[in-house]
Structures are given as C-alpha cells and as structure tokens.
C-alpha cells in the first residue's frame, strides 16, 4: 500500500502535470481521460519534427522511440513486443483480430449479456458470412457472467457444434462491472476454445497479465484509462496462435509480395497493422503507457476503486438518485440516474453548471457521459430504465472534486426543473 499512499500524496504534482484539471472537473475518464503533459509533449514534439523535416524523415528519426512503444505495451500486458500491433483504435484492433479467425459453419461464439454493440455487430456479421452461432452466457446473481453456465455451455454446445471463441468485454461500457476474466480464460483453455478479451475500459485502470488471464487475443485503446490520445489502440495476439490468424485485409507492411501470385504475411503481430499510421499518436500512446507504469498499475487500481466506492456511497445518499452498477467487483465507472431528468438533461446541466448551488468561484464544467440502450441492447432489455449517466473517476481526481460533484448532483436532484 506504500505506492498507493505515495500516489495520493503526490496528487498535487499529478494534477499539475494535467492542465485539464484546471479547466474541468473531469469524470469522463471512461470516455477519454485527461492527458498528462508528457503525453501531449510526445505528440507535439513529433509533429514539430514532421513540420520541420518532413513526415518520412521524422518517422526515421523516431524509430527507436516507436520500437519502445511496443515494448511498453508488452510490459503493460505481460506479453512480448512481437505479440503487439499498434492500430487506429480498439474497434479496429478487435475487428482485425476477430475477423482473422477461421470460422466454420456451426462454430459457436459465446459472449456476455453486457457485450458492447460494436463487438456484437461483428458476431452478427460472422453469423451472416460464416454461419457461426452466437450464444449469450447468462449472468449470475451478482450481474456478471455466470462461469458455471459458461462451463456447461463450453462442454455441451450441442448438435455437433464446437465452441470456437469466447469473447467478452472485461469492463462493459455502461457500468462498473469487472468480469472474472481469469476464470473465463481458464474455462476457455480447458475446453480448447479461443478467448478474446476486450480490455478497452480496463487497460490502465487495473493490472492485466495475458498469461494469468489466459486470453489468446486482447484489444484496447489509448484514450481511456491509459490517458493517451484519441485515434490509437493496440491488439495483443498470442505468439503460438499467430500462424493461424489471417488478417481480413493486408498491405505491403503486413505482408511481403514475393511473386506475381504469392505473398508472405509477417511473422509477428504487426501483420494486423497497415503501412500508414499516425506516428505522433503512437508516440503519445507510448508516453501514456510509460507514465502509467511509472506510477504502478496496482496503486492506480486501488485509488480508482477507493474513489468509485466513495462516489457510489455519496450518490446513494442523495434522494431521487438511483445507482445502476452490478457485479461482485466494481471499477471506476459509476452508473446513475436522477428521477425526473433524462441522462442528457443531467449531463448538460452538469456541464453548464446551471444554478447547482456551487460555492466554487467560476465553477468549472463537470464532464460526465451518458449511455443508451443501443450500445448494450442485451443488458438494457432486463433493466427498468434504458438510459443513464456514467461518471468515471481516475486517480488524479481529488477528494474536493468528489465533494463538489456530489454537491452539484444533490442540487440538481432537488431542482429537476433546472435542466428543462
């Protein structure tokens, strides 16, 4: 716990290195966290070199630093650098890995009730094009994936089918649940199924070790809990699996044209990349990973959980406020609603700070986001409301900010007409 204490003690420096803290009370870290100064500078410095010397020349100068990005992401995941691909975003990473799997008609894909829309659309597309069968593992009494049911469904897919893939979002987009990733991985491995973990919300928030988790593929983004820039993400692909993964499309970076009718894919995970890339964003991602690793993912996770727990307790104490989180383990995403207000009305009122009883001079806008049923159709079908507000904390959020946010929500809950 010493590193946790050090992180809390050092909160002043961390906030000083995050200029956005002075202009907004930022509780939208699950959307895009505020970048620290080293992440900003890594990108600006590269853009300055592109401006001064040319894009190709600046990239040549940055070769060593770009190689370090793969090493940093690999360290973050307990992987090897040649198992990492840097791509445009988490969805592109997911699609490149998912569509590289050779599915046969009747193969079964198992996923969770809380699965994200973009991923589930890929499953539906595979059902159309490859004849796979998509099955949803039910939740347990805690609201997380039922591992006992998963074991049964892996063992008995039925009618001669095999479970080809288990694909799960580690932390869903819409509330604080943390799925039991390692338990899922152990079951998938025991039954010979591939395992794809979407770590879009968990990378940078909690410790990730691909060997411990047992996943074959993992995707994530830079902009959320890693505090990196938008427009960059990464894919992990287990080395032993790479020879059987055929990317859905390739170019001269992913493969070598060996003859008029032949080509060879790269041997490493960069077969999922393409030649043209935003190298400034890649360097920003590398700086973000380095920053997180220097602080320590374990103390970051402890700090995030502590802040989120206090935020849930504070919201629960406000009349007319309802919490919507479920799960045995909860992370930094806090889902709530205010009676009489739509989530968008709540978000807008908090952003604009319209007469919310704040005692803060020149109060900063409060940044939160909203979730609608269209992003999580399966889970929303079983909920009494279909939309809610998502407040997401990070380690640089201060105790004073939590108090200020709760004061604003309480004022809004007392006067719902203010948002009209």
Secondary structure, DSSP 4 states (H G I P E B T S, - for coil): -HHHHHHHHTHHHHHHT-GGGGTEEE-BTTT-PPPPHHHHHHHHHHHHHHHHH-HHHHHHHTHHHHHHHHHHHHHHHT--GGGEEEES-HHHHHHHHHTTS---TT-EEEEETT--HHHHHHHHHHHHHH--EEEEEPB-TTSSB-HHHHHHHHH---TT--EEEEEEESS-SSS-B---HHHHHHHHHHTT-EEEEE-TTTBTTB---HHHHT-SEEEEESSSTT---SS-EEEEE-GGGGGG---SS--TTTEEEEETTEEEE-SSGGGGS-S---HHHHHHHHHHHHHHHHH-HHHHHHHHHHHHHHHHHHHHTSTTEEE---SSSB-SEEEEEETTS-HHHHHHHHHHT-S----STTPPEEE-EEEEGGGSHHHHTTSS-SEEEEEE--TT--HHHHHHHHHHHHHHHH-GGGG-
